[in-house]
Amino acid sequence: MPKNPQQDSEDLSAHALDLVGLIQYQEGSVVSRTILNKKTGTVTLFAFDEGQSLSEHTAPYDALVYILDGEAEVNVSGKDISMKKGEMVIMPANKPHALRAVRQYKMLLIMIKS
């Protein structure tokens, strides 16, 4: 029987994938799943339950957040940005940022290490 790449974290390459279906919400939690992890950057899926957040922090690399489902509030350098499905924001390297789930949301985080 062929493998189901939606459930197999070993090898997701060379498959058409439903990003939203690759990660599930967990009550009261933030869930993450690494899709790619290379020296030059990472691609990670996140699922935030309503009210969950990542507190303010910085990263040494630029990062792109793309909202796949739901609604989030992203704060970059003190600026609040309301986001919903289909929207993206670039978080510049070394700038403080935080994320909070207004409603449950899923996001794709692409971090570029160069």
MMTF fields as JSON, N, C-alpha, C and O atoms, coordinates in Angstrom:
{
  "mmtfVersion": "1.0.0",
  "mmtfProducer": "UNKNOWN",
  "numBonds": 455,
  "numAtoms": 456,
  "numGroups": 114,
  "numChains": 1,
  "numModels": 1,
  "chainsPerModel": [1],
  "groupsPerChain": [114],
  "chainIdList": ["A"],
  "bondAtomList": [4, 2, 8, 6, 12, 10, 16, 14, 20, 18, 24, 22, 28, 26, 32, 30, 36, 34, 40, 38, 44, 42, 48, 46, 52, 50, 56, 54, 60, 58, 64, 62, 68, 66, 72, 70, 76, 74, 80, 78, 84, 82, 88, 86, 92, 90, 96, 94, 100, 98, 104, 102, 108, 106, 112, 110, 116, 114, 120, 118, 124, 122, 128, 126, 132, 130, 136, 134, 140, 138, 144, 142, 148, 146, 152, 150, 156, 154, 160, 158, 164, 162, 168, 166, 172, 170, 176, 174, 180, 178, 184, 182, 188, 186, 192, 190, 196, 194, 200, 198, 204, 202, 208, 206, 212, 210, 216, 214, 220, 218, 224, 222, 228, 226, 232, 230, 236, 234, 240, 238, 244, 242, 248, 246, 252, 250, 256, 254, 260, 258, 264, 262, 268, 266, 272, 270, 276, 274, 280, 278, 284, 282, 288, 286, 292, 290, 296, 294, 300, 298, 304, 302, 308, 306, 312, 310, 316, 314, 320, 318, 324, 322, 328, 326, 332, 330, 336, 334, 340, 338, 344, 342, 348, 346, 352, 350, 356, 354, 360, 358, 364, 362, 368, 366, 372, 370, 376, 374, 380, 378, 384, 382, 388, 386, 392, 390, 396, 394, 400, 398, 404, 402, 408, 406, 412, 410, 416, 414, 420, 418, 424, 422, 428, 426, 432, 430, 436, 434, 440, 438, 444, 442, 448, 446, 452, 450],
  "bondOrderList": [1, 1, 1, 1, 1, 1, 1, 1, 1, 1, 1, 1, 1, 1, 1, 1, 1, 1, 1, 1, 1, 1, 1, 1, 1, 1, 1, 1, 1, 1, 1, 1, 1, 1, 1, 1, 1, 1, 1, 1, 1, 1, 1, 1, 1, 1, 1, 1, 1, 1, 1, 1, 1, 1, 1, 1, 1, 1, 1, 1, 1, 1, 1, 1, 1, 1, 1, 1, 1, 1, 1, 1, 1, 1, 1, 1, 1, 1, 1, 1, 1, 1, 1, 1, 1, 1, 1, 1, 1, 1, 1, 1, 1, 1, 1, 1, 1, 1, 1, 1, 1, 1, 1, 1, 1, 1, 1, 1, 1, 1, 1, 1, 1],
  "groupList": [{"groupName": "MET", "atomNameList": ["N", "CA", "C", "O"], "elementList": ["N", "C", "C", "O"], "formalChargeList": [0, 0, 0, 0], "bondAtomList": [1, 0, 2, 1, 3, 2], "bondOrderList": [1, 1, 2], "singleLetterCode": "M", "chemCompType": "L-PEPTIDE LINKING"}, {"groupName": "PRO", "atomNameList": ["N", "CA", "C", "O"], "elementList": ["N", "C", "C", "O"], "formalChargeList": [0, 0, 0, 0], "bondAtomList": [1, 0, 2, 1, 3, 2], "bondOrderList": [1, 1, 2], "singleLetterCode": "P", "chemCompType": "L-PEPTIDE LINKING"}, {"groupName": "LYS", "atomNameList": ["N", "CA", "C", "O"], "elementList": ["N", "C", "C", "O"], "formalChargeList": [0, 0, 0, 0], "bondAtomList": [1, 0, 2, 1, 3, 2], "bondOrderList": [1, 1, 2], "singleLetterCode": "K", "chemCompType": "L-PEPTIDE LINKING"}, {"groupName": "ASN", "atomNameList": ["N", "CA", "C", "O"], "elementList": ["N", "C", "C", "O"], "formalChargeList": [0, 0, 0, 0], "bondAtomList": [1, 0, 2, 1, 3, 2], "bondOrderList": [1, 1, 2], "singleLetterCode": "N", "chemCompType": "L-PEPTIDE LINKING"}, {"groupName": "GLN", "atomNameList": ["N", "CA", "C", "O"], "elementList": ["N", "C", "C", "O"], "formalChargeList": [0, 0, 0, 0], "bondAtomList": [1, 0, 2, 1, 3, 2], "bondOrderList": [1, 1, 2], "singleLetterCode": "Q", "chemCompType": "L-PEPTIDE LINKING"}, {"groupName": "ASP", "atomNameList": ["N", "CA", "C", "O"], "elementList": ["N", "C", "C", "O"], "formalChargeList": [0, 0, 0, 0], "bondAtomList": [1, 0, 2, 1, 3, 2], "bondOrderList": [1, 1, 2], "singleLetterCode": "D", "chemCompType": "L-PEPTIDE LINKING"}, {"groupName": "SER", "atomNameList": ["N", "CA", "C", "O"], "elementList": ["N", "C", "C", "O"], "formalChargeList": [0, 0, 0, 0], "bondAtomList": [1, 0, 2, 1, 3, 2], "bondOrderList": [1, 1, 2], "singleLetterCode": "S", "chemCompType": "L-PEPTIDE LINKING"}, {"groupName": "GLU", "atomNameList": ["N", "CA", "C", "O"], "elementList": ["N", "C", "C", "O"], "formalChargeList": [0, 0, 0, 0], "bondAtomList": [1, 0, 2, 1, 3, 2], "bondOrderList": [1, 1, 2], "singleLetterCode": "E", "chemCompType": "L-PEPTIDE LINKING"}, {"groupName": "LEU", "atomNameList": ["N", "CA", "C", "O"], "elementList": ["N", "C", "C", "O"], "formalChargeList": [0, 0, 0, 0], "bondAtomList": [1, 0, 2, 1, 3, 2], "bondOrderList": [1, 1, 2], "singleLetterCode": "L", "chemCompType": "L-PEPTIDE LINKING"}, {"groupName": "ALA", "atomNameList": ["N", "CA", "C", "O"], "elementList": ["N", "C", "C", "O"], "formalChargeList": [0, 0, 0, 0], "bondAtomList": [1, 0, 2, 1, 3, 2], "bondOrderList": [1, 1, 2], "singleLetterCode": "A", "chemCompType": "L-PEPTIDE LINKING"}, {"groupName": "HIS", "atomNameList": ["N", "CA", "C", "O"], "elementList": ["N", "C", "C", "O"], "formalChargeList": [0, 0, 0, 0], "bondAtomList": [1, 0, 2, 1, 3, 2], "bondOrderList": [1, 1, 2], "singleLetterCode": "H", "chemCompType": "L-PEPTIDE LINKING"}, {"groupName": "VAL", "atomNameList": ["N", "CA", "C", "O"], "elementList": ["N", "C", "C", "O"], "formalChargeList": [0, 0, 0, 0], "bondAtomList": [1, 0, 2, 1, 3, 2], "bondOrderList": [1, 1, 2], "singleLetterCode": "V", "chemCompType": "L-PEPTIDE LINKING"}, {"groupName": "GLY", "atomNameList": ["N", "CA", "C", "O"], "elementList": ["N", "C", "C", "O"], "formalChargeList": [0, 0, 0, 0], "bondAtomList": [1, 0, 2, 1, 3, 2], "bondOrderList": [1, 1, 2], "singleLetterCode": "G", "chemCompType": "PEPTIDE LINKING"}, {"groupName": "ILE", "atomNameList": ["N", "CA", "C", "O"], "elementList": ["N", "C", "C", "O"], "formalChargeList": [0, 0, 0, 0], "bondAtomList": [1, 0, 2, 1, 3, 2], "bondOrderList": [1, 1, 2], "singleLetterCode": "I", "chemCompType": "L-PEPTIDE LINKING"}, {"groupName": "TYR", "atomNameList": ["N", "CA", "C", "O"], "elementList": ["N", "C", "C", "O"], "formalChargeList": [0, 0, 0, 0], "bondAtomList": [1, 0, 2, 1, 3, 2], "bondOrderList": [1, 1, 2], "singleLetterCode": "Y", "chemCompType": "L-PEPTIDE LINKING"}, {"groupName": "ARG", "atomNameList": ["N", "CA", "C", "O"], "elementList": ["N", "C", "C", "O"], "formalChargeList": [0, 0, 0, 0], "bondAtomList": [1, 0, 2, 1, 3, 2], "bondOrderList": [1, 1, 2], "singleLetterCode": "R", "chemCompType": "L-PEPTIDE LINKING"}, {"groupName": "THR", "atomNameList": ["N", "CA", "C", "O"], "elementList": ["N", "C", "C", "O"], "formalChargeList": [0, 0, 0, 0], "bondAtomList": [1, 0, 2, 1, 3, 2], "bondOrderList": [1, 1, 2], "singleLetterCode": "T", "chemCompType": "L-PEPTIDE LINKING"}, {"groupName": "PHE", "atomNameList": ["N", "CA", "C", "O"], "elementList": ["N", "C", "C", "O"], "formalChargeList": [0, 0, 0, 0], "bondAtomList": [1, 0, 2, 1, 3, 2], "bondOrderList": [1, 1, 2], "singleLetterCode": "F", "chemCompType": "L-PEPTIDE LINKING"}],
  "groupTypeList": [0, 1, 2, 3, 1, 4, 4, 5, 6, 7, 5, 8, 6, 9, 10, 9, 8, 5, 8, 11, 12, 8, 13, 4, 14, 4, 7, 12, 6, 11, 11, 6, 15, 16, 13, 8, 3, 2, 2, 16, 12, 16, 11, 16, 8, 17, 9, 17, 5, 7, 12, 4, 6, 8, 6, 7, 10, 16, 9, 1, 14, 5, 9, 8, 11, 14, 13, 8, 5, 12, 7, 9, 7, 11, 3, 11, 6, 12, 2, 5, 13, 6, 0, 2, 2, 12, 7, 0, 11, 13, 0, 1, 9, 3, 2, 1, 10, 9, 8, 15, 9, 11, 15, 4, 14, 2, 0, 8, 8, 13, 0, 13, 2, 6],
  "groupIdList": [1, 2, 3, 4, 5, 6, 7, 8, 9, 10, 11, 12, 13, 14, 15, 16, 17, 18, 19, 20, 21, 22, 23, 24, 25, 26, 27, 28, 29, 30, 31, 32, 33, 34, 35, 36, 37, 38, 39, 40, 41, 42, 43, 44, 45, 46, 47, 48, 49, 50, 51, 52, 53, 54, 55, 56, 57, 58, 59, 60, 61, 62, 63, 64, 65, 66, 67, 68, 69, 70, 71, 72, 73, 74, 75, 76, 77, 78, 79, 80, 81, 82, 83, 84, 85, 86, 87, 88, 89, 90, 91, 92, 93, 94, 95, 96, 97, 98, 99, 100, 101, 102, 103, 104, 105, 106, 107, 108, 109, 110, 111, 112, 113, 114],
  "secStructList": [7, 7, 7, 7, 6, 6, 6, 7, 1, 1, 7, 7, 6, 6, 1, 7, 7, 7, 4, 4, 4, 4, 1, 7, 7, 7, 6, 6, 7, 3, 3, 3, 3, 3, 3, 3, 3, 3, 6, 6, 3, 3, 3, 3, 3, 3, 3, 3, 7, 6, 6, 7, 3, 3, 3, 3, 3, 7, 7, 1, 1, 3, 3, 3, 3, 3, 3, 3, 3, 3, 3, 3, 3, 3, 3, 3, 6, 6, 3, 3, 3, 3, 3, 3, 6, 6, 7, 3, 3, 3, 3, 7, 6, 6, 7, 7, 3, 3, 3, 3, 3, 3, 3, 3, 3, 3, 3, 3, 3, 3, 3, 3, 7, 7],
  "xCoordList": [0.849, 0.0, 0.888, 1.842, 0.613, 1.451, 1.324, 0.286, 2.397, 2.392, 1.489, 1.313, 0.923, 0.136, 1.031, 1.289, 1.514, 2.433, 1.8, 2.517, 0.472, -0.19, 0.113, 0.14, 0.343, 0.58, 2.029, 2.419, 2.821, 4.197, 5.155, 5.335, 5.769, 6.673, 8.061, 8.911, 8.304, 9.616, 9.967, 11.054, 9.064, 9.376, 8.127, 7.242, 8.07, 6.929, 7.245, 6.389, 8.473, 8.869, 8.203, 7.844, 8.049, 7.502, 6.077, 5.698, 5.286, 3.866, 3.075, 3.556, 1.866, 0.956, 0.376, -0.205, 0.528, 0.134, -0.859, -0.764, -1.793, -2.73, -2.108, -2.164, -1.517, -0.814, -1.71, -1.274, -2.948, -3.864, -4.08, -4.212, -4.115, -4.35, -3.132, -3.255, -1.951, -0.729, -0.552, 0.33, -1.374, -1.255, -2.653, -3.535, -2.85, -4.167, -4.108, -3.068, -5.232, -5.345, -5.357, -5.854, -4.803, -4.873, -5.367, -4.839, -6.376, -6.982, -5.935, -5.173, -5.918, -5.03, -3.559, -2.702, -3.251, -1.849, -1.459, -2.3, -0.154, 0.457, 1.184, 2.025, 0.864, 1.462, 2.328, 1.945, 3.488, 4.336, 4.762, 4.832, 5.044, 5.536, 6.53, 6.18, 7.766, 8.803, 8.602, 8.487, 8.564, 8.412, 9.776, 10.074, 10.604, 11.982, 12.903, 12.547, 14.079, 15.074, 16.433, 17.064, 16.865, 18.124, 19.038, 18.582, 20.325, 21.255, 20.807, 21.048, 20.162, 19.771, 18.411, 18.036, 17.669, 16.382, 15.471, 15.79, 14.32, 13.35, 11.954, 11.649, 11.122, 9.705, 8.973, 9.177, 8.11, 7.425, 5.953, 5.595, 5.104, 3.669, 3.37, 3.982, 2.433, 1.979, 0.458, -0.195, -0.097, -1.538, -1.697, -1.227, -2.362, -2.582, -4.041, -4.925, -4.307, -5.678, -6.032, -5.146, -7.317, -7.767, -7.172, -7.207, -6.622, -6.042, -4.581, -3.928, -4.061, -2.657, -1.753, -2.176, -0.509, 0.387, 1.846, 2.201, 2.662, 4.112, 4.5, 4.213, 5.146, 5.496, 6.554, 7.2, 6.717, 7.65, 9.061, 9.554, 9.689, 11.051, 11.662, 10.98, 12.928, 13.589, 14.207, 14.413, 14.493, 15.19, 16.26, 16.063, 17.376, 18.468, 18.253, 19.13, 17.092, 16.825, 15.462, 14.571, 15.304, 13.996, 13.073, 13.507, 11.792, 10.804, 9.529, 9.135, 8.897, 7.624, 6.566, 6.747, 5.465, 4.328, 3.173, 2.792, 2.612, 1.458, 0.338, 0.503, -0.806, -1.944, -2.727, -3.227, -2.825, -3.509, -4.976, -5.798, -5.298, -6.644, -6.799, -5.845, -7.99, -8.279, -7.841, -7.666, -7.666, -7.313, -6.255, -6.312, -5.284, -4.181, -3.906, -4.259, -3.272, -2.727, -1.224, -0.728, -0.51, 0.944, 1.424, 0.912, 2.401, 2.983, 4.438, 5.204, 4.817, 6.194, 6.685, 6.151, 7.691, 8.283, 7.227, 7.266, 6.287, 5.26, 4.051, 3.113, 4.043, 2.916, 2.033, 2.493, 0.743, -0.212, -0.73, -1.102, -0.75, -1.208, -2.254, -1.932, -3.511, -4.572, -4.486, -4.41, -4.499, -4.315, -5.372, -5.857, -5.721, -6.671, -6.181, -5.187, -6.892, -6.555, -6.19, -6.901, -5.068, -4.625, -3.7, -3.221, -3.436, -2.566, -1.196, -1.042, -0.202, 1.159, 1.797, 1.369, 2.819, 3.608, 5.068, 5.371, 5.957, 7.39, 7.848, 7.615, 8.502, 9.049, 10.565, 11.266, 11.07, 12.505, 13.391, 12.994, 14.582, 15.567, 15.824, 15.845, 16.015, 16.403, 15.375, 15.701, 14.152, 13.063, 12.14, 11.797, 11.734, 10.852, 9.5, 8.94, 8.99, 7.684, 7.006, 7.664, 5.684, 4.875, 3.651, 3.263, 3.035, 1.855, 0.809, 1.144, -0.475, -1.569, -2.753, -3.074, -3.395, -4.565, -5.821, -6.266, -6.395, -7.682, -8.751, -9.63, -8.649, -9.397, -8.345, -7.19, -8.737, -7.784, -7.192, -7.906, -5.897, -5.306, -4.131, -3.486, -3.884, -2.738, -1.892, -2.41, -0.579, 0.314, 1.494, 1.882, 2.051, 3.289, 4.367, 4.212, 5.438, 6.559, 7.739, 8.196, 8.225, 9.386, 10.5, 10.388, 11.576, 12.688, 13.879, 14.292, 14.421, 15.542, 16.818, 16.92, 17.765, 19.0, 20.146, 21.173, 19.985, 21.092, 20.883, 21.703],
  "yCoordList": [-1.181, 0.0, 1.235, 1.285, 2.253, 3.453, 4.266, 4.259, 4.962, 5.828, 7.03, 7.483, 7.538, 8.76, 9.904, 10.02, 10.754, 11.82, 12.828, 13.56, 12.883, 13.792, 13.386, 14.234, 12.087, 11.606, 11.191, 10.934, 11.122, 10.654, 11.843, 12.524, 12.092, 13.24, 12.917, 13.804, 11.673, 11.287, 11.982, 12.546, 11.951, 12.511, 13.108, 12.387, 14.427, 15.121, 15.618, 16.216, 15.375, 15.898, 15.141, 13.971, 15.844, 15.295, 14.776, 13.778, 15.466, 15.142, 16.441, 17.467, 16.396, 17.53, 17.42, 16.393, 18.465, 18.402, 19.502, 20.621, 19.181, 20.141, 20.641, 19.944, 21.835, 22.349, 22.394, 22.04, 22.825, 22.93, 21.563, 21.46, 20.523, 19.175, 18.503, 17.437, 19.107, 18.502, 18.715, 18.109, 19.566, 19.85, 20.045, 20.584, 19.598, 19.678, 20.57, 20.687, 21.189, 21.979, 21.042, 19.918, 21.521, 20.824, 21.816, 22.923, 21.429, 22.324, 22.876, 22.126, 24.219, 24.893, 24.844, 25.027, 24.599, 24.395, 25.115, 25.553, 25.215, 25.606, 24.361, 23.805, 23.928, 22.721, 23.155, 24.05, 22.527, 22.845, 21.567, 20.492, 21.718, 20.6, 21.147, 21.982, 20.677, 21.106, 20.405, 19.182, 21.208, 20.679, 20.558, 19.546, 21.59, 21.578, 22.195, 23.171, 21.623, 22.156, 22.06, 21.004, 23.186, 23.242, 24.301, 25.142, 24.263, 25.284, 26.684, 27.646, 26.802, 28.11, 28.593, 29.738, 27.739, 28.173, 27.025, 25.854, 27.394, 26.391, 26.762, 27.928, 25.745, 25.909, 25.099, 23.892, 25.784, 25.143, 25.512, 26.668, 24.525, 24.754, 24.906, 24.234, 25.784, 25.963, 25.948, 26.412, 25.414, 25.486, 26.025, 25.413, 27.173, 27.831, 27.685, 28.031, 27.183, 27.195, 28.631, 29.433, 28.947, 30.299, 30.762, 30.036, 31.985, 32.567, 32.219, 32.83, 31.249, 30.861, 31.876, 32.567, 31.956, 32.965, 32.539, 31.601, 33.256, 33.213, 34.592, 35.589, 34.662, 35.953, 36.655, 36.049, 37.934, 38.747, 38.163, 37.797, 38.088, 37.571, 38.138, 38.807, 37.873, 38.263, 37.019, 36.006, 37.111, 36.048, 36.716, 37.831, 36.046, 36.662, 36.626, 37.036, 36.138, 35.997, 36.581, 36.651, 36.997, 37.401, 36.191, 35.061, 36.448, 35.375, 35.868, 37.024, 34.975, 35.261, 34.394, 33.184, 35.007, 34.285, 34.381, 35.475, 33.224, 33.153, 32.455, 31.323, 33.132, 32.578, 31.644, 32.059, 30.384, 29.357, 29.204, 28.771, 29.567, 29.352, 30.208, 30.369, 30.761, 31.463, 32.921, 33.552, 33.445, 34.857, 35.0, 34.354, 35.869, 36.099, 37.588, 38.39, 37.928, 39.269, 39.109, 38.395, 39.784, 39.747, 41.141, 42.142, 41.197, 42.47, 42.456, 41.572, 43.445, 43.574, 44.963, 45.974, 45.0, 46.259, 47.214, 48.413, 46.686, 47.509, 47.806, 48.451, 47.361, 47.597, 46.355, 45.282, 46.505, 45.406, 45.246, 46.221, 44.006, 43.694, 42.591, 41.473, 42.898, 41.888, 41.116, 41.701, 39.785, 38.952, 37.86, 37.385, 37.468, 36.382, 35.499, 35.798, 34.419, 33.442, 34.125, 35.007, 33.696, 34.209, 35.409, 35.878, 35.923, 37.094, 36.682, 35.648, 37.529, 37.266, 38.541, 39.653, 38.352, 39.47, 39.025, 37.861, 39.966, 39.694, 40.305, 41.483, 39.484, 39.941, 40.08, 39.081, 41.317, 41.535, 40.954, 40.876, 40.555, 40.032, 41.032, 42.243, 40.512, 41.279, 42.303, 43.174, 42.225, 43.106, 42.286, 41.154, 42.84, 42.081, 41.814, 42.675, 40.601, 40.241, 39.232, 38.513, 39.201, 38.287, 37.915, 38.648, 36.763, 36.297, 35.823, 35.231, 36.087, 35.678, 35.238, 35.856, 34.158, 33.642, 34.381, 34.224, 35.187, 35.825, 34.729, 34.663, 33.875, 32.616, 31.555, 31.886, 30.292, 29.266, 29.667, 30.158, 29.462, 29.717, 28.788, 28.271, 28.601, 27.843, 28.771, 29.588, 28.62, 29.475, 28.674, 27.656, 29.162, 28.647, 29.68, 30.852, 29.271, 30.151, 29.748, 28.606, 30.695, 30.467, 31.385, 32.609, 30.772, 31.553, 31.409, 30.3, 32.547, 32.587, 32.916, 33.988, 32.026, 32.2, 32.715, 32.047, 33.876, 34.452, 35.941, 36.624],
  "zCoordList": [0.0, 0.0, 0.0, 0.776, -0.851, -0.879, 0.405, 1.068, 0.735, 1.921, 1.694, 0.563, 2.77, 2.733, 3.2, 4.398, 2.288, 2.697, 3.645, 4.327, 3.702, 4.632, 6.075, 6.967, 6.303, 7.659, 7.895, 9.034, 6.842, 6.93, 6.962, 5.952, 8.12, 8.241, 7.686, 7.612, 7.298, 6.809, 5.498, 5.372, 4.522, 3.217, 2.59, 2.13, 2.578, 1.992, 0.587, -0.066, 0.113, -1.193, -2.335, -2.208, -3.454, -4.687, -4.524, -5.136, -3.689, -3.495, -3.494, -3.014, -4.029, -3.875, -2.473, -2.121, -1.673, -0.265, 0.082, -0.423, 0.932, 1.499, 2.801, 3.814, 2.791, 3.97, 5.207, 6.303, 5.036, 6.177, 6.819, 8.038, 6.004, 6.518, 7.124, 7.728, 6.975, 7.511, 9.009, 9.619, 9.607, 11.036, 11.6, 10.931, 12.849, 13.479, 14.717, 15.367, 15.027, 16.248, 17.454, 17.376, 18.57, 19.844, 20.877, 20.983, 21.638, 22.609, 23.579, 24.189, 23.706, 24.652, 24.285, 25.149, 23.011, 22.63, 21.341, 20.556, 21.167, 19.897, 19.402, 20.109, 18.199, 17.617, 16.433, 15.68, 16.268, 15.113, 14.406, 15.002, 13.12, 12.313, 11.3, 10.467, 11.374, 10.448, 9.106, 9.034, 8.05, 6.694, 6.024, 5.39, 6.167, 5.648, 6.687, 7.346, 6.825, 7.753, 7.064, 7.039, 6.507, 5.761, 6.373, 7.148, 6.03, 6.519, 6.12, 6.85, 4.974, 4.448, 4.942, 4.689, 5.641, 6.159, 6.537, 6.333, 7.098, 7.527, 7.042, 6.791, 6.919, 6.632, 7.694, 7.82, 8.463, 9.578, 9.568, 9.342, 9.813, 9.984, 11.467, 12.297, 11.805, 13.18, 13.209, 12.274, 14.286, 14.56, 15.979, 16.939, 16.106, 17.396, 17.783, 16.999, 18.972, 19.47, 19.861, 20.157, 19.862, 20.199, 21.525, 22.518, 21.53, 22.734, 22.967, 23.813, 22.233, 22.4, 21.704, 20.777, 22.161, 21.595, 21.694, 22.407, 20.962, 21.133, 21.621, 20.958, 22.769, 23.352, 22.523, 21.668, 22.786, 22.012, 22.076, 23.143, 20.917, 20.792, 19.512, 18.735, 19.301, 18.053, 17.426, 18.095, 16.154, 15.434, 14.571, 14.088, 14.379, 13.614, 12.097, 11.336, 11.66, 10.229, 9.876, 10.722, 8.628, 8.132, 8.126, 7.903, 8.376, 8.38, 7.711, 7.862, 6.975, 6.334, 7.004, 7.139, 7.424, 8.005, 7.027, 6.611, 6.656, 5.766, 6.524, 6.98, 6.659, 7.399, 6.479, 5.433, 6.881, 6.1, 6.485, 5.678, 7.737, 8.264, 9.512, 10.273, 9.733, 10.968, 10.986, 9.944, 12.221, 12.421, 13.502, 14.548, 13.22, 14.15, 14.281, 13.415, 15.38, 15.55, 15.676, 16.548, 14.794, 14.799, 15.178, 14.676, 16.058, 16.446, 16.008, 16.394, 15.197, 14.736, 15.136, 14.681, 15.979, 16.45, 16.996, 16.717, 17.771, 18.397, 17.532, 17.999, 16.294, 15.384, 15.32, 14.931, 15.71, 15.64, 14.218, 13.566, 13.748, 12.402, 12.517, 12.918, 12.166, 12.159, 10.857, 9.776, 10.971, 9.786, 9.729, 10.756, 8.497, 8.288, 7.149, 6.486, 6.944, 5.908, 4.589, 4.109, 4.022, 2.73, 2.802, 1.77, 4.016, 4.152, 4.687, 5.338, 4.389, 4.847, 5.386, 5.076, 6.189, 6.697, 6.739, 7.005, 6.475, 6.606, 7.927, 8.199, 8.737, 10.013, 9.83, 9.667, 9.857, 9.609, 10.709, 11.872, 10.323, 11.268, 12.391, 12.171, 13.575, 14.766, 15.223, 16.03, 14.733, 15.187, 16.09, 15.749, 17.238, 18.126, 17.467, 16.788, 17.682, 17.147, 18.078, 18.831, 18.004, 18.799, 17.975, 17.066, 18.296, 17.574, 18.571, 19.597, 18.264, 19.146, 18.297, 17.283, 18.73, 18.025, 18.468, 19.605, 17.574, 17.818, 17.782, 18.641, 16.766, 16.646, 16.339, 16.071, 16.375, 15.963, 14.622, 13.748, 14.456, 13.15, 12.886, 13.798, 11.587, 11.124, 10.258, 9.497, 10.399, 9.617, 9.106, 9.679, 8.017, 7.47, 7.78, 7.437, 8.412, 8.734, 7.862, 7.906, 7.071, 6.232, 6.738, 6.679, 7.236, 7.756, 6.817, 6.478, 6.406, 5.463, 6.238, 6.833, 6.237, 7.011, 6.147, 6.025, 5.555, 4.789, 4.647, 4.034]
}
